[in-house]
Amino acid sequence: MSRGTSPEHGGATTPAPLELPEHYFRHEFGRLVSVLSRRYGSHRIQLCEDAAQAALLRAVQLWPASAQPNDRGAWLYRVASNHLLDALRRDRRNEPYPAELELAAEASPADEVYLESEVKDDVLRLLFVCADPALAPESQLVLALKTLCGFSTAEIALRLFQSEEAVHKRLQRARAKLAEQPPDLDTPRLEQLADRLPSVLHALYLLFNEGYSSGQPDQPIRRELCEESIRLALLLITHPVGSAPEADALLALMYLHAARFDARLDVAGGLLTLEEQDRSRWDGELIQLGVHYLQRAARGESFSRYHAEASIAAEHCLAPSYVQTRWEEITRSYELLDRISPSPLNTLNRAIALAEWQGASAGLTLLAAIERPKWLSAYYLWDATLGELHRRNGDLSHATTHLSRALELAPTHAERALLERRLKACRKSS
């Protein structure tokens, strides 16, 4: 059978060659799992993941550059749905096969009808499902990042400061726990959504962070992840539950960070520090959007970590120059952040701001007062910060030791290049 008439290709055409970047399949995986779990039940999430993976593998095998389906999304859904139904038919001994599931396979995802209180995006909806309180908080995050965001186990381990083995075990436990839940093809009730909002916001925060400062060796910035997190956050604030100050503050933070994308890399793809960036390349429209949502976030009396981080980002974006940055205000915002969301990472960032305000010795004194926890022992930015502060303080021996260790631990080529540059300057001065 020729490819042009294959039922699986659904009227394939032969256009000019079209490249499909890696992030297309990452995005489609999350979308497929979301749609399938809505149609066939979130308790079958493992089957949904397997079906999505099978469909994408089939696409790689059958989509040469010269013959792709007219509607790739519909093609992937049909292949994934058929794969899932076949799996259910084979496994009738463990689970009765409901005949009405055949109707779900025939319907188009575009035909879905939502109630007023429901989340009108399948990916966002499944984020709420993953935030089931029956799951441990970190298991909720692992499940969301793996299933919906397409993160690898290594990427999740990097973001959550855990071993890959621990992440894998959490993922398996989360899937097993969802499988025990009674079948529920609908979005959780409105009151349940409100309880789950903090976990959803945290997942979106981590999704954006992976895009803004990626752990991929060759990709210091992954814009598609940031764009997806902003898309989901914009959808979230239109929902009665998601229209909360914390969500607005998170969206403000995303826009303010995204405004600096074009200035963060040099022509060779190397990272530029905040001090080195050309501020004329910052996106003024995105800064305005960030400030707008930060002002919206000020309604009510709630103040979250996202409020504090967005206010810090706003200080950077609104400063006329690096030397004119209000480091005193940023230091105080980090101190407030550390009070409402205690973390040695917040203390580390406060030490950096304090060093800009009062000198490197002040930053070193702050860090010397705390003990680096074991789970941060392999965090390269801790050593990178100590190395830079010691360099500024004139202690080139300690600076070289910490910068060398940071260089060994840095996950991306761009970050290693930046550290090599600092090490070179340090050695030249010694």
C-alpha positions in Angstrom: 0.0 0.0 0.0 1.5 3.4 -0.9 1.9 6.0 1.7 -0.3 8.4 -0.1 -3.4 6.1 0.3 -2.7 4.7 3.8 -5.6 5.1 6.1 -3.2 6.0 8.9 -2.1 9.0 6.9 -5.6 10.3 6.5 -5.2 12.1 3.2 -1.5 12.8 3.4 -0.2 15.4 1.1 3.3 15.8 -0.4 4.3 19.4 0.6 7.8 20.8 0.7 9.9 19.1 3.4 8.9 20.1 6.9 11.2 19.8 9.9 9.6 18.7 13.1 11.7 20.0 16.1 12.1 17.9 19.2 9.8 20.2 21.2 6.9 19.4 18.8 6.9 15.8 20.0 7.3 16.8 23.6 4.3 19.1 23.4 2.2 16.5 21.5 3.0 13.8 24.1 1.5 16.0 26.9 -1.4 17.0 24.7 -2.2 13.3 23.7 -2.0 12.1 27.3 -4.3 14.9 28.4 -6.9 14.2 25.8 -6.8 10.4 26.2 -7.0 10.7 30.0 -10.1 12.8 29.7 -11.8 10.4 27.2 -10.7 7.1 28.9 -10.2 8.1 32.5 -7.3 9.4 34.5 -7.1 6.1 36.3 -5.7 4.7 33.0 -3.0 7.3 32.8 -0.2 4.6 32.3 -2.1 3.3 29.3 -2.6 6.8 28.0 1.2 7.5 28.3 2.0 4.2 26.5 -0.5 5.0 23.7 0.9 8.5 23.2 4.4 7.1 23.0 3.3 4.5 20.5 1.6 7.1 18.3 4.6 9.3 18.3 6.9 6.4 17.4 4.6 5.5 14.6 4.7 9.1 13.3 8.5 9.0 13.3 8.4 5.8 11.3 5.7 6.9 8.8 6.2 10.6 8.4 9.0 11.2 5.9 9.6 14.8 5.2 7.6 14.6 1.9 4.4 12.9 3.2 2.8 14.0 6.4 -0.9 14.0 7.3 -2.9 17.2 6.6 -3.9 17.2 10.3 -1.1 15.8 12.3 -2.8 16.2 15.7 -5.9 14.3 14.6 -3.8 11.6 13.1 -1.8 11.2 16.3 -5.0 11.1 18.4 -6.5 8.4 16.2 -3.4 6.2 16.3 -3.0 6.6 20.1 -6.7 5.9 20.7 -6.6 2.8 18.6 -3.5 1.6 20.5 -5.2 2.2 23.8 -8.4 0.3 22.8 -6.3 -2.6 21.6 -4.6 -2.7 24.9 -7.9 -2.7 26.8 -9.3 -5.5 24.6 -6.2 -7.7 25.3 -6.5 -7.1 29.1 -10.1 -8.0 29.6 -9.2 -10.3 32.4 -8.0 -7.4 34.6 -10.5 -4.8 33.5 -13.9 -5.2 31.9 -14.0 -3.7 28.4 -16.7 -1.0 28.3 -18.2 -0.9 24.8 -19.0 2.8 25.1 -15.2 3.5 24.8 -15.5 2.8 21.1 -17.5 6.0 20.8 -14.8 8.0 22.5 -12.3 6.8 19.9 -14.6 8.0 17.1 -15.2 11.5 18.5 -12.8 14.3 17.7 -11.1 16.1 20.6 -12.4 19.3 19.1 -16.0 18.2 19.7 -15.6 18.2 23.5 -18.2 20.1 25.4 -17.2 21.6 28.8 -19.3 22.8 31.7 -18.9 26.3 32.9 -16.9 25.3 36.0 -14.6 23.0 34.1 -11.1 23.7 32.9 -11.4 24.2 29.2 -7.9 22.9 28.3 -7.0 19.3 28.6 -3.4 19.8 29.5 -4.3 22.3 32.2 -7.1 20.0 33.4 -4.7 17.1 33.8 -2.4 19.3 35.8 -5.2 19.5 38.3 -5.7 15.8 38.2 -2.0 15.2 38.9 -2.4 17.5 41.9 -4.7 14.9 43.6 -4.2 15.3 47.4 -4.1 11.5 47.7 -0.6 11.8 46.2 2.4 13.2 48.1 3.2 16.8 47.0 6.5 15.8 45.3 4.8 12.8 43.6 2.3 15.3 42.2 5.1 17.3 40.7 7.0 14.3 39.3 3.8 13.0 37.6 2.9 16.4 36.1 6.5 17.1 34.9 6.9 13.7 33.4 3.4 13.1 31.9 2.4 16.6 30.8 5.7 18.5 30.3 7.6 15.6 28.8 10.5 16.0 31.2 13.0 13.2 31.4 13.8 11.6 34.7 17.1 13.3 34.7 15.5 16.7 34.2 13.1 16.2 37.0 15.9 15.0 39.3 17.8 18.2 38.5 14.8 20.4 39.2 13.8 18.7 42.5 17.3 18.0 43.7 16.7 14.3 43.9 18.3 11.2 42.5 16.9 9.7 39.3 16.1 6.5 41.2 14.0 8.5 43.7 12.2 10.3 40.9 11.4 7.0 39.2 10.0 5.4 42.4 7.8 8.5 43.0 6.5 8.3 39.4 5.6 4.7 39.7 3.8 5.2 43.1 1.9 8.2 41.7 0.7 6.2 38.6 -0.3 3.3 40.8 -2.2 5.6 43.2 -4.2 7.1 40.3 -5.0 3.7 39.0 -6.7 2.9 42.3 -8.9 5.9 42.1 -12.5 5.4 40.9 -13.0 6.2 37.2 -13.6 9.9 36.8 -13.7 11.3 33.2 -14.6 14.8 34.4 -12.6 17.6 35.9 -12.5 17.6 39.7 -15.2 19.6 41.3 -14.8 23.3 41.8 -14.0 23.1 45.5 -11.4 20.4 44.8 -9.8 22.6 42.1 -9.2 25.4 44.7 -7.3 23.1 47.0 -5.1 21.9 44.1 -4.2 25.4 42.8 -0.9 25.7 44.7 0.4 22.4 43.2 -0.6 23.5 39.7 1.2 26.8 40.1 4.3 25.1 41.3 4.3 22.8 38.3 4.0 25.8 35.9 6.7 27.5 37.8 9.1 24.6 37.4 8.1 24.2 33.7 9.0 27.8 33.1 12.3 27.5 35.0 13.4 24.6 32.9 12.8 26.7 29.9 14.5 29.8 31.3 17.6 28.0 32.7 17.6 24.6 31.0 19.5 21.6 32.2 20.0 20.4 28.5 23.7 20.6 27.6 23.2 22.3 24.3 20.1 24.4 25.2 20.7 27.0 27.9 17.2 28.5 27.0 14.2 26.5 25.8 11.7 29.1 24.7 9.0 26.6 23.8 8.7 25.5 27.5 8.4 29.1 28.6 5.8 29.8 26.0 3.7 26.8 27.0 3.8 27.7 30.7 2.7 31.3 29.8 -0.1 29.9 27.6 -1.3 27.6 30.5 -1.0 30.4 33.0 -3.1 32.7 30.8 -5.8 30.0 30.5 -5.6 29.4 34.3 -6.4 33.0 35.2 -9.6 33.0 33.1 -11.0 30.2 35.3 -12.9 31.1 38.5 -10.4 29.1 40.6 -7.3 30.3 38.8 -8.2 34.0 38.9 -6.1 34.4 42.0 -3.4 36.9 43.0 -0.8 34.1 43.2 -1.5 33.1 39.6 -1.3 36.8 38.4 2.0 37.1 40.3 3.4 34.0 38.6 2.4 35.2 35.2 4.1 38.5 36.0 7.2 36.7 36.9 7.1 34.7 33.6 6.7 37.8 31.4 9.4 39.8 33.2 11.9 36.9 32.8 10.8 36.3 29.2 11.4 40.0 28.4 15.2 39.4 28.7 15.5 36.3 26.5 17.0 38.0 23.4 19.8 39.6 25.5 20.8 36.6 27.6 22.9 34.9 24.8 25.7 36.3 22.7 26.1 35.6 19.0 27.9 32.4 19.7 25.1 31.1 22.0 27.1 31.8 25.2 25.4 33.1 28.4 25.7 36.8 29.3 25.4 37.9 32.8 22.8 40.5 33.8 25.6 43.1 33.9 26.8 42.2 30.4 23.3 42.3 28.8 22.3 45.0 26.3 19.2 46.4 27.9 18.0 47.9 24.6 17.3 44.3 23.5 14.9 43.7 26.4 11.3 43.4 25.2 9.4 46.5 26.4 6.0 45.1 25.7 6.6 42.0 27.8 7.9 44.1 30.6 4.7 46.2 30.5 2.7 42.9 30.6 4.7 41.8 33.6 4.1 45.0 35.4 0.4 44.9 34.5 0.0 41.4 36.1 2.1 42.3 39.1 -0.3 45.2 39.7 -3.2 42.9 39.4 -1.6 40.5 41.8 -1.6 43.3 44.5 -5.4 42.9 45.0 -6.4 41.3 48.2 -4.2 40.5 51.2 -2.3 37.4 50.0 1.4 37.6 49.4 3.2 34.5 47.9 6.7 33.6 46.8 5.6 34.5 43.3 4.8 38.1 44.4 8.3 38.4 46.0 10.1 36.9 42.9 8.1 39.0 40.5 8.9 42.2 42.4 12.6 41.3 42.2 12.3 40.7 38.5 10.5 44.0 38.1 13.3 45.8 39.9 15.8 44.4 37.4 13.7 45.2 34.4 12.9 48.7 35.4 16.4 49.7 36.5 17.9 52.1 33.9 21.3 50.3 34.2 23.0 47.6 36.2 24.8 50.1 38.4 21.5 52.0 39.0 19.7 48.8 40.2 18.1 49.2 43.6 20.0 46.3 45.2 18.8 47.3 48.7 15.2 46.7 47.6 16.1 43.4 46.0 18.0 42.3 49.1 14.9 43.1 51.3 12.6 41.2 48.8 14.8 38.1 49.1 14.8 38.4 52.9 11.0 38.5 52.7 10.9 35.6 50.3 13.1 33.6 52.6 10.6 34.3 55.4 7.5 33.1 53.5 9.3 30.3 51.6 12.4 29.3 53.6 15.1 27.8 51.4 18.9 28.0 51.3 18.5 28.9 47.6 16.7 32.1 48.6 19.6 32.8 51.0 22.1 32.3 48.2 20.3 34.8 46.0 20.0 37.2 48.9 23.8 37.0 49.4 24.3 37.9 45.7 22.1 41.0 46.0 23.7 41.9 49.4 27.1 41.7 47.8 26.1 44.1 45.1 24.7 46.5 47.7 27.3 46.3 50.5 30.2 44.5 49.0 31.4 40.9 48.4 32.4 40.4 52.1 28.8 41.0 53.2 27.6 38.3 50.9 30.3 35.9 52.1 29.4 36.6 55.7 25.8 35.8 55.1 26.6 32.4 53.4 29.2 31.5 56.1 26.4 31.8 58.7 24.5 28.8 57.1 25.5 25.3 56.3 24.9 24.1 52.8 22.5 21.1 53.0 23.5 17.8 51.6 20.9 17.9 48.9 22.6 21.0 47.5 26.1 19.5 47.5 26.1 19.1 43.8 24.4 22.4 43.0 26.9 24.2 40.8 25.5 27.7 41.4 26.4 27.5 45.0 30.1 27.1 44.2 29.9 29.5 41.3 28.5 32.2 43.7 31.2 31.5 46.3 33.9 31.6 43.6 32.7 34.9 42.3 32.4 36.5 45.7 35.8 35.3 46.8 37.3 36.7 43.5 35.7 40.1 44.1 37.0 40.0 47.7 40.6 39.4 46.5 40.8 35.7 47.7 41.9 34.2 44.4 42.8 30.8 45.9 39.3 30.1 47.3 37.8 31.6 44.2 39.7 29.2 41.9 38.7 26.2 44.1 35.0 27.0 44.0 34.9 28.0 40.4 36.7 24.8 39.4 34.2 22.7 41.3 31.3 24.7 39.7 32.8 24.0 36.3 32.7 20.3 37.0 29.1 20.4 38.0 27.6 22.8 35.5 25.0 21.1 33.3 25.2 23.1 30.1 28.0 24.0 27.7 27.0 27.7 27.9 27.3 27.7 31.7 30.6 26.0 31.6 31.9 28.5 29.1 30.9 31.3 31.4 32.7 29.7 34.3 35.8 29.1 32.2 35.8 32.8 31.4 35.7 33.7 35.1 38.4 31.1 35.9 40.6 32.5 33.2 40.2 36.0 34.6 40.9 34.7 38.1 44.1 32.9 37.1 45.3 35.9 35.1 44.9 38.1 38.2 46.8 35.7 40.5 
